[in-house]
Structures are given as C-alpha cells and as structure tokens.
Amino acid sequence: MIDLRSDTVTKPTRGMLEAMFKAEVGDDVFGEDPTANLLQEKVAKLLGKEDSLFVASGTMANQLSLRAHTQPGDEIILERNSHVFNSESGGGAALSGVQFYLLEGDRGVLDPSRIEKVIRDSSDHHRPATRLIWIENTHNRGGGSVYPLEVVKEIFRVARKNNLLVYMDGARLLNAAISLGVDPKEYTQYVDSTILCLSKGLGAPVGSMVAGSSEFINRVHRFRKMFGGGMRQIGYLAAAGIYALDHHVERLAEDHTNAKRLAEAISEFKSFKIDPKNFQTNIIHFEIIGQGMDSKVVVSKLKDKGVLVLPRDDRSIRAVTHLGVDKDDIEEVISIMKKLFS
Ligand SMILES: Cc1ncc(COP(=O)(O)O)c(C=O)c1O
C-alpha cells in the first residue's frame, strides 16, 4: 500500500530503531531521564526558547499550552479551521474553560488587521478577556499552508500592543521553515510559545514538544502531571525524536517536492480540480468535478489499486507525502490515477 492519508503513518527507520535501542534512560517523572533531558535542551535551542518539554502528542501539547496560558472564561482568537477547534474533542472548553473567537483565514492564514478588530475592550467588564492569539503553522486544513514571516511578525506586534500572547500550533513548524528556507527561530522569535510534533513528517513513533519561557514550561509540566502525562523511561521515545531532528529535517523538502509533483499531475486530470500553487508543503487537497463520482468512490477505487487517501468531504480528497513515500511511489500513484481517472 502507498499510504497518503497522513504523515502520522510513518514507521521508525532502522537507524531510528537502533538509536532507540541504545538510549540511556531513567525515570522522567523524577527528571532523571538523560535522553529526554537532552532532547528538551536540543529543542529549546532549536526554537530559541528558554525551555521545552516532551509530551505524548500534538493534542496534549496544544491542550497543556492552552491550560498553562489561560484562565477559565478567557477568549482565544483563532482561525475557524484550526486543529484545536475542530479535532481535539472540545478540549479547550472541557479542560481550560476558554471560549474561542473564530476568524476565517486565507487557507488558514489569519489577517492581522482582522485580529486587531476583534480584540475585546479590557475596560468593559461585560466582555470576555482576550488572552491569546493562536496560529497554526503549517495549517493542516488550510492544505499545509505556510504563514509568511511578515504576517507572524505583524500578529506579534498587534498582540504586544494589546497585552496579548501569541501561541503557535507548530505541529508542522519545520515543514514551514524548510519551505521558506529559514531557520525556525525566524518564526519563534514572534511567538511566546510553540509546539513541534516529532511523530508527523519527522517520522518518530510518538511525541511532541512544547517550547517557551521557563516559567511557562514549568506550568505546562505541572499540567502534564495533572493530566496524567508524566511518563517514566521516555528516553526510548526521546531518542527517536533526537534521531528525527538530526536526520529527517532537511529531507522534508523531498516531501514538498513529491506533493508538488502529485498536485501538478492531478491538475491535468479532467475529473479533478487543484491549483498546485496553493500547496507549499506536504499536504494537498483536490476537488472532484467528474460526473458520477464522489469522495467515497475515489477513495475506494484508489484503495483497490493499493493507494490510500482521505476524504475531506463529499467532493474533496486529501493526500499527504512523508518519509514512507518516495519519488517512485508518487510516480506510481500518478500512473494509477491516470488509468482510473483521466
Ligand atoms: C496542526 C495540528 N495540530 C495538532 C495536531 C495533533 O497531533 P496529534 O495527532 O499528535 O495529537 C495535529 C494532528 O494532525 C495537527 O495537524
């Protein structure tokens, strides 16, 4: 099977498994896991923040950050297709008691001037307190879209002017940085805190990192314990993360090239509509315009030929490239699609 459903389906490479096997470990709840400590230092340095913490998943990283940054009743400004709003089981309301002010973005990217307009008047006690501006970079449902650096800089300016914090759901932050050819610190200088997932395009089996000031990470650490996320010999997992950061970052560019190649090929098919220009990283979306077909039909025809993709809705499909899919696989997918749909 060529699995294009998500970049979370990657399996550890032999090199990664060897690194995991050799890891030095200790009880991380006692702060004694040397490999977890090393990973945390490495990520803090990579992202130019005082500290970082290993957590179980991107969802946990988002939820702990939300809890650590806010008080119940606070309002968060975010894009309406954000992962935290749509795909985290209502965690913001359940675990932090916050409310969301949703704005429509351009493929997920927020316009700073629109953010500024919806910040609440803090002198009016009728209003919820706006606390945080939440950006998602790359934006998953936006099609892996990349925030331009100047937009993040401007969002940060608006935030500071209004005494607000900026948080980045950077599950795929390194895809964004590689796509722009910039150091990730170019982004993180404009956010108070960020996350980074090790288990997506980077290919680790488990884990995400939260990064920010020492004070913030200390709060995140407390909530990680409270929410049951304190784990013991996590060095085996941290070793996979270190290996991923050492070996799998630069190669994200290959995933972007493969996604672009697939998008361009699909744009030639009569049954589908896609503008390859809209897809800068490893996620592509295409619409079904052919008669007598819907997502279910397309997904099932491709599955019969050994290709897995995800339906987004009745008339649109998502495909994601990653470490487990190479250039030849993409050419094979294109030739299968040509036979089925062109
Ligand atoms: C932007 C974004 N944030 C957070 C997550 C959550 O990550 P996890 O699946 O590790 O909980 C995802 C997952 O796809 C995501 O795309």
The ligand as an ORCA input file, in Angstrom:
! r2SCAN-3c Opt
* xyz 0 1
  C      -1.918     21.287     13.200
  C      -2.064     20.120     14.118
  N      -2.005     20.313     15.442
  C      -2.124     19.305     16.307
  C      -2.306     18.019     15.867
  C      -2.480     16.915     16.873
  O      -1.441     15.994     16.886
  P      -1.642     14.531     17.478
  O      -2.319     13.738     16.424
  O      -0.231     14.083     17.772
  O      -2.439     14.656     18.710
  C      -2.384     17.757     14.505
  C      -2.587     16.395     14.016
  O      -2.685     16.128     12.849
  C      -2.268     18.840     13.599
  O      -2.364     18.675     12.285
*
